[in-house]
Amino acid sequence: MKTGLDGLLFGLYTPKNILTNEEIESWEIKTKGGKILTAGFIEDKLGIKKRYIANNKETPFFMAKEAAAQIIKQTNGDIDVLFVSTSFPTGDHLSTKLAKEFGLHTSLTMD
């Protein structure tokens, strides 16, 4: 959990499985020019050092629930606003589902 600006609290969950550039380099993928894709090239060109890979259990709702639990524990559920952010399209309103799951009486939920 991280404390943000003006008393805002942020929960964070990242999957345990990590894929590194070095692992990708070991696959010996060739570029169009015939060179082997290296870890350094990936980081230099894309700015990516590693990727977090979710398993079947780690759905967007599961991960949001784990992150929210960090904040709920610290605040005893006294939460005014609940925002959820994910890069995976779920078609659900995760913040509303979380509020119901934890029995929160927030004034606003937003994804």
C-alpha positions in Angstrom: 0.0 0.0 0.0 1.2 3.5 -0.8 0.1 6.8 0.7 -0.6 9.4 -1.9 -1.2 13.1 -2.0 -3.5 14.7 0.5 -4.2 11.5 2.5 -5.2 9.5 -0.6 -4.4 5.8 -0.2 -3.5 3.5 -3.1 -3.6 -0.3 -3.0 -1.6 -2.3 -5.5 -1.5 -5.9 -6.6 0.8 -7.3 -9.2 0.9 -10.9 -10.4 3.7 -13.1 -8.9 4.8 -14.5 -12.3 7.3 -12.1 -14.0 8.6 -12.3 -17.6 12.0 -10.5 -17.9 13.7 -9.2 -21.0 16.5 -11.7 -20.4 14.1 -14.5 -20.6 12.8 -13.2 -23.9 16.4 -12.9 -25.1 16.9 -16.6 -24.3 14.2 -17.4 -26.9 16.6 -16.2 -29.6 14.0 -14.2 -31.6 15.4 -12.7 -34.8 14.5 -9.2 -35.9 13.7 -8.4 -39.5 17.4 -7.5 -39.9 18.4 -11.0 -38.8 19.8 -9.9 -35.4 18.9 -11.7 -32.1 16.5 -9.6 -30.0 18.4 -8.7 -26.8 17.2 -7.6 -23.4 19.0 -4.3 -23.8 17.4 -3.6 -27.1 13.9 -4.3 -25.7 14.5 -1.9 -22.7 16.1 0.8 -24.9 13.4 0.8 -27.6 10.3 0.1 -25.5 11.3 1.1 -22.0 10.1 -2.2 -20.7 12.2 -4.1 -18.1 9.7 -6.8 -17.1 6.1 -7.9 -17.5 3.7 -9.3 -14.8 1.8 -12.3 -16.1 -1.4 -13.2 -14.4 -2.4 -16.8 -13.9 -6.0 -18.1 -14.3 -6.8 -17.2 -10.6 -5.5 -13.7 -11.0 -8.5 -12.1 -12.7 -8.9 -8.4 -12.8 -11.5 -8.6 -10.0 -9.3 -10.8 -7.9 -6.4 -8.4 -8.3 -8.6 -5.4 -7.5 -10.0 -7.1 -4.5 -6.4 -7.8 -3.2 -5.5 -4.2 -3.7 -8.7 -2.9 -2.1 -8.2 -5.2 0.9 -5.0 -3.4 1.8 -6.8 0.0 2.1 -9.9 -1.4 3.7 -7.8 -3.0 6.4 -6.1 0.2 7.2 -9.2 2.4 7.1 -11.6 -0.1 8.7 -13.8 0.4 5.6 -14.2 4.2 6.1 -13.8 5.0 2.4 -15.4 8.0 0.7 -14.5 7.2 -2.9 -13.3 4.1 -4.6 -11.5 4.2 -7.9 -10.3 1.1 -9.8 -7.9 1.1 -12.7 -7.0 -1.8 -15.0 -5.6 -2.1 -18.5 -7.7 -5.2 -19.1 -11.2 -4.7 -20.4 -13.7 -6.6 -18.2 -17.0 -5.1 -19.2 -17.8 -4.9 -15.5 -17.7 -2.0 -13.1 -15.1 -3.4 -10.8 -15.3 -0.5 -8.3 -19.1 -1.2 -7.8 -18.5 -4.9 -7.4 -15.8 -4.2 -4.9 -17.9 -1.9 -2.9 -20.7 -4.5 -2.7 -18.1 -7.3 -1.9 -16.7 -5.4 1.1 -20.0 -3.8 2.1 -18.7 -0.3 1.6 -20.9 2.7 1.7 -18.9 5.0 -0.5 -20.2 8.2 -2.0 -18.7 7.4 -5.4 -17.2 4.4 -7.3 -15.5 4.8 -10.6 -13.5 2.6 -13.0 
